[in-house]
Amino acid sequence: NLSLTLLFFSLGLAALAAWATYALYRLGQAYKQAQHEIAQANRLLAENVDERATALQVTNINLKMEVIERRAMEAELLRYREHLEEIVAQRTAMLEKTNLHLLDEIAQRKKAERKLFEQKERAQITLASIGDAVVTTDAKGQVVYLNPVAEELIGKHNAEVKGQPIADMMHLLNEATRETVENPVLSCMRESAHAVANNASLLIRGDGNEIPISDSAAPIRDRENNIIGAVMVFHDVTTERQLTQQLSYQATHDALTGLVNRQEFERRLTRVLQSAKADHTEHALMFLDLDHFKQVNDTSGHAAGDELLRQIAALLKHAI
């Protein structure tokens, strides 16, 4: 039993020794493999370190190039900025000079506008204050402006007729023939005349009333002497017509009897003689004498004599 036990024990030691040897062998192999892998890892690490170093060097070079380029760009930008600042300074000086010039022009323009406004106001006040009627038109003969006197004579307001043809707004007749006459505004623009006047026109108002007027018209020209419109000035001559007729009547008629006086009789007789000679015609002249007229004045007074003359004149007017 002891031998068997020793045998088994020896076998166990041998097995243990064999296992230990095998374990040592495997451990040695693993150690070698580990060393190999470590060596390989060190080699790879060394290679990677070289590559990274190279990459770092390349990166450093690139960074240095970028720094150089950036510094060059900064220098260029600085020069460009200085150039821009110089240009801006020049432009600013030019703008300041231009602004001063513009401010001066604006001041002069405002001054001119004030003068024009004052002249316009003065002209409008003048047109509104004068006693004559004033009508202005454009180059087409369309009404632009009526002053208050024109509004009163025509019977229409300025806003009502603005833009209308003047021929439609004003209907004019010849005072003697009662034929329609052309508006002097159209005549002066058509003939390019300096002025056209007419002293024997009748203005027919919208309500049918007739107003004798004396009118004149002249074209309005620009700086290039082109006609850009016209102005017509007219006034009511009813009083003048009545006075003229009255003076004419008094100059040709006897104040007491209303018959033509001796001067008018002689003028008419002269015309008759001239027509008889020119036309080879004959006329008859009847002469009436009033007998004993002096006795009427002497016995009844001059008032009775005047009344007798008036009654005889009335009889003659009724009979002839």
C-alpha positions as CSV (number, residue, x, y, z in Angstrom):
1,N,0.0,0.0,0.0
2,L,2.9,2.3,0.8
3,S,4.5,1.5,-2.5
4,L,1.2,2.0,-4.3
5,T,0.8,5.2,-2.4
6,L,4.3,6.4,-3.3
7,L,3.6,5.4,-6.9
8,F,0.5,7.4,-7.0
9,F,2.2,10.2,-5.2
10,S,5.2,10.0,-7.7
11,L,2.8,9.9,-10.6
12,G,1.0,12.9,-9.1
13,L,4.2,14.8,-8.7
14,A,5.2,13.9,-12.2
15,A,1.9,15.0,-13.5
16,L,2.2,18.1,-11.5
17,A,5.7,18.7,-12.8
18,A,4.5,18.0,-16.3
19,W,1.6,20.4,-15.9
20,A,3.9,22.9,-14.4
21,T,6.4,22.5,-17.2
22,Y,3.6,22.8,-19.7
23,A,2.2,25.8,-17.9
24,L,5.7,27.4,-17.9
25,Y,6.0,26.6,-21.6
26,R,2.7,28.3,-22.3
27,L,3.6,31.2,-20.1
28,G,6.9,31.5,-22.0
29,Q,5.1,31.4,-25.3
30,A,2.6,34.0,-24.1
31,Y,5.4,36.1,-22.8
32,K,7.2,35.9,-26.2
33,Q,3.9,36.7,-28.0
34,A,3.4,39.6,-25.6
35,Q,6.9,40.8,-26.2
36,H,6.4,40.5,-30.0
37,E,3.1,42.4,-29.8
38,I,4.8,45.0,-27.5
39,A,7.6,45.4,-30.0
40,Q,5.2,45.6,-32.9
41,A,3.1,48.1,-30.9
42,N,6.3,50.1,-30.1
43,R,7.2,50.0,-33.8
44,L,3.7,51.1,-34.8
45,L,3.8,53.7,-32.1
46,A,7.1,55.0,-33.3
47,E,5.8,55.0,-36.9
48,N,2.6,56.9,-35.8
49,V,4.8,59.3,-33.8
50,D,6.8,60.0,-36.9
51,E,3.7,60.5,-39.0
52,R,2.2,62.7,-36.4
53,A,5.4,64.6,-36.1
54,T,5.5,65.0,-39.9
55,A,1.8,66.0,-39.8
56,L,2.6,68.5,-37.0
57,Q,5.5,69.9,-39.0
58,V,3.3,70.2,-42.1
59,T,0.6,71.8,-40.0
60,N,3.2,74.2,-38.5
61,I,4.4,75.1,-41.9
62,N,0.8,75.6,-43.1
63,L,0.1,77.7,-40.0
64,K,3.2,79.7,-40.6
65,M,2.1,80.2,-44.3
66,E,-1.3,81.2,-43.2
67,V,0.2,83.6,-40.6
68,I,2.4,85.1,-43.4
69,E,-0.5,85.3,-45.8
70,R,-2.7,86.8,-43.1
71,R,-0.1,89.3,-42.2
72,A,0.3,90.2,-45.9
73,M,-3.5,90.4,-46.2
74,E,-3.7,92.6,-43.1
75,A,-1.0,94.9,-44.5
76,E,-2.9,95.0,-47.8
77,L,-6.1,95.6,-46.0
78,L,-4.4,98.3,-44.0
79,R,-3.2,100.0,-47.2
80,Y,-6.6,99.6,-48.7
81,R,-8.2,101.0,-45.6
82,E,-5.9,104.0,-45.7
83,H,-6.7,104.5,-49.4
84,L,-10.4,104.2,-48.6
85,E,-10.0,106.7,-45.7
86,E,-8.3,109.1,-48.1
87,I,-11.0,108.6,-50.7
88,V,-13.7,109.1,-48.0
89,A,-12.0,112.2,-46.8
90,Q,-11.8,113.6,-50.4
91,R,-15.4,112.6,-51.0
92,T,-16.4,114.1,-47.7
93,A,-14.7,117.4,-48.6
94,M,-16.4,117.4,-52.0
95,L,-19.8,116.6,-50.4
96,E,-19.3,119.4,-47.9
97,K,-18.5,121.8,-50.7
98,T,-21.4,120.5,-52.8
99,N,-23.7,120.8,-49.8
100,L,-22.6,124.4,-49.2
101,H,-23.2,125.1,-52.9
102,L,-26.6,123.4,-52.7
103,L,-27.5,125.3,-49.6
104,D,-26.6,128.5,-51.4
105,E,-28.7,127.4,-54.4
106,I,-31.6,126.5,-52.1
107,A,-31.4,129.8,-50.4
108,Q,-31.3,131.7,-53.8
109,R,-34.2,129.5,-55.1
110,K,-36.2,130.2,-52.0
111,K,-35.5,133.9,-52.4
112,A,-36.5,133.7,-56.1
113,E,-39.6,131.7,-55.1
114,R,-40.5,134.4,-52.6
115,K,-40.0,137.1,-55.2
116,L,-42.1,135.1,-57.7
117,F,-44.8,134.6,-55.1
118,E,-44.8,138.3,-54.2
119,Q,-45.0,139.2,-57.9
120,K,-47.8,136.7,-58.4
121,E,-49.7,138.0,-55.4
122,R,-49.1,141.6,-56.6
123,A,-50.3,140.6,-60.1
124,Q,-53.4,138.9,-58.8
125,I,-54.2,141.8,-56.5
126,T,-53.7,144.2,-59.3
127,L,-55.9,142.1,-61.7
128,A,-58.5,141.9,-58.9
129,S,-58.3,145.6,-58.2
130,I,-58.4,147.2,-61.6
131,G,-61.7,148.3,-63.0
132,D,-61.4,146.5,-66.4
133,A,-62.3,142.9,-66.9
134,V,-59.4,140.6,-67.6
135,V,-59.5,137.1,-69.1
136,T,-56.4,135.0,-69.8
137,T,-56.3,131.8,-71.9
138,D,-53.8,129.2,-72.8
139,A,-52.4,128.6,-76.3
140,K,-55.5,126.7,-77.3
141,G,-57.8,129.5,-76.4
142,Q,-59.1,127.8,-73.2
143,V,-59.9,130.0,-70.3
144,V,-57.3,130.1,-67.5
145,Y,-58.4,133.0,-65.3
146,L,-61.1,135.6,-64.9
147,N,-60.8,138.5,-62.6
148,P,-63.8,139.6,-60.5
149,V,-64.9,142.3,-63.0
150,A,-64.9,139.8,-65.8
151,E,-66.9,137.4,-63.6
152,E,-69.5,140.1,-63.0
153,L,-69.7,141.2,-66.7
154,I,-69.8,137.7,-68.1
155,G,-72.1,136.4,-65.4
156,K,-70.0,133.3,-64.6
157,H,-67.5,132.4,-62.0
158,N,-63.8,131.6,-62.6
159,A,-64.0,128.0,-61.5
160,E,-67.1,127.5,-63.7
161,V,-65.5,128.4,-67.0
162,K,-61.9,127.4,-66.4
163,G,-60.7,125.2,-69.2
164,Q,-63.6,126.1,-71.5
165,P,-63.0,127.6,-75.0
166,I,-63.3,131.4,-74.8
167,A,-65.5,131.4,-77.9
168,D,-68.1,129.3,-76.0
169,M,-67.9,131.4,-72.9
170,M,-68.2,134.8,-74.6
171,H,-70.7,135.4,-77.4
172,L,-69.8,138.7,-79.2
173,L,-71.9,140.6,-81.8
174,N,-71.0,143.6,-83.9
175,E,-72.9,146.5,-82.5
176,A,-73.9,147.9,-85.8
177,T,-74.6,144.8,-87.9
178,R,-75.4,142.4,-85.0
179,E,-73.4,139.8,-86.7
180,T,-71.3,137.3,-84.7
181,V,-67.7,138.5,-84.5
182,E,-64.6,136.4,-83.7
183,N,-63.2,136.8,-80.2
184,P,-60.1,139.0,-80.3
185,V,-58.1,136.4,-78.4
186,L,-58.4,133.9,-81.2
187,S,-57.7,136.7,-83.8
188,C,-54.5,137.8,-82.2
189,M,-53.2,134.3,-81.7
190,R,-54.1,133.3,-85.3
191,E,-52.5,136.4,-86.8
192,S,-49.6,136.5,-84.2
193,A,-50.5,140.2,-83.9
194,H,-49.2,142.3,-81.0
195,A,-52.7,143.4,-80.2
196,V,-56.3,143.4,-81.6
197,A,-58.8,146.0,-80.5
198,N,-62.5,146.4,-81.1
199,N,-64.6,149.2,-79.8
200,A,-68.0,148.2,-81.2
201,S,-68.9,144.8,-79.7
202,L,-71.9,143.6,-77.8
203,L,-71.3,141.0,-75.1
204,I,-74.3,138.6,-74.9
205,R,-74.6,137.3,-71.3
206,G,-76.1,134.0,-70.4
207,D,-79.2,135.7,-69.2
208,G,-79.7,137.3,-72.6
209,N,-78.7,140.9,-71.6
210,E,-76.5,142.8,-74.0
211,I,-73.6,144.8,-72.7
212,P,-71.7,147.1,-75.1
213,I,-68.0,146.6,-74.5
214,S,-64.7,147.9,-75.7
215,D,-62.1,145.1,-75.9
216,S,-58.5,144.4,-76.8
217,A,-56.4,141.3,-76.8
218,A,-52.7,140.5,-77.0
219,P,-50.7,137.3,-77.1
220,I,-48.6,136.1,-74.2
221,R,-45.2,134.9,-75.3
222,D,-42.4,133.0,-73.5
223,R,-38.7,133.7,-73.7
224,E,-38.4,132.0,-77.1
225,N,-41.1,134.3,-78.4
226,N,-43.6,131.4,-78.7
227,I,-47.2,132.1,-78.0
228,I,-48.3,130.4,-74.9
229,G,-51.6,132.1,-74.4
230,A,-53.4,135.4,-74.6
231,V,-55.0,138.1,-72.4
232,M,-58.2,140.0,-73.2
233,V,-59.1,143.2,-71.5
234,F,-62.5,144.8,-71.8
235,H,-64.9,147.1,-70.0
236,D,-68.5,148.1,-70.0
237,V,-69.0,151.1,-72.2
238,T,-72.8,151.5,-71.6
239,T,-72.3,154.9,-69.9
240,E,-69.9,156.0,-72.6
241,R,-72.3,154.9,-75.3
242,Q,-75.2,156.7,-73.7
243,L,-73.1,159.8,-73.3
244,T,-71.8,159.6,-76.8
245,Q,-75.4,159.1,-78.1
246,Q,-76.5,162.0,-76.0
247,L,-73.7,164.3,-77.2
248,S,-74.4,163.2,-80.8
249,Y,-78.1,163.9,-80.4
250,Q,-77.4,167.3,-78.8
251,A,-75.0,168.2,-81.5
252,T,-77.4,167.3,-84.3
253,H,-80.9,168.2,-82.8
254,D,-82.6,171.2,-81.4
255,A,-83.0,171.0,-77.7
256,L,-86.5,172.6,-77.8
257,T,-88.3,170.8,-80.6
258,G,-86.2,167.6,-80.9
259,L,-85.9,168.3,-84.7
260,V,-82.5,168.2,-86.4
261,N,-80.7,171.6,-86.1
262,R,-79.5,173.8,-88.9
263,Q,-75.9,172.2,-88.9
264,E,-77.4,168.7,-89.3
265,F,-79.9,169.9,-91.9
266,E,-77.1,171.4,-93.9
267,R,-75.0,168.2,-93.7
268,R,-78.0,166.1,-94.8
269,L,-78.7,168.6,-97.6
270,T,-75.1,168.3,-98.7
271,R,-75.3,164.5,-98.9
272,V,-78.5,164.7,-100.9
273,L,-76.9,167.1,-103.4
274,Q,-73.8,164.9,-103.7
275,S,-76.0,161.8,-104.3
276,A,-78.1,163.6,-106.8
277,K,-75.0,164.6,-108.8
278,A,-73.4,161.2,-108.5
279,D,-76.5,159.2,-109.2
280,H,-78.2,161.6,-111.6
281,T,-81.3,161.8,-109.4
282,E,-83.6,164.6,-108.4
283,H,-84.9,165.6,-104.9
284,A,-87.5,168.0,-103.7
285,L,-87.2,170.5,-100.9
286,M,-90.2,171.8,-99.0
287,F,-89.8,175.1,-97.0
288,L,-92.4,176.1,-94.4
289,D,-92.5,179.5,-92.8
290,L,-94.2,180.2,-89.5
291,D,-95.9,183.6,-89.9
292,H,-96.5,186.0,-87.1
293,F,-94.3,184.0,-84.7
294,K,-92.8,187.2,-83.3
295,Q,-96.2,188.5,-82.3
296,V,-96.8,185.3,-80.2
297,N,-93.5,186.0,-78.3
298,D,-94.3,189.6,-77.9
299,T,-97.9,189.2,-76.7
300,S,-97.7,185.9,-74.8
301,G,-94.1,185.6,-73.9
302,H,-91.2,183.4,-74.9
303,A,-92.6,180.5,-72.9
304,A,-95.7,180.5,-75.1
305,G,-93.5,180.8,-78.2
306,D,-91.5,177.8,-77.1
307,E,-94.6,175.8,-76.5
308,L,-95.9,176.7,-79.9
309,L,-92.7,175.5,-81.5
310,R,-92.9,172.2,-79.6
311,Q,-96.5,171.6,-80.7
312,I,-95.7,172.3,-84.3
313,A,-92.6,170.0,-84.1
314,A,-94.9,167.3,-82.7
315,L,-97.3,167.7,-85.6
316,L,-94.5,167.5,-88.2
317,K,-93.1,164.3,-86.6
318,H,-96.5,162.8,-86.5
319,A,-97.3,163.7,-90.1
320,I,-93.9,162.9,-91.7
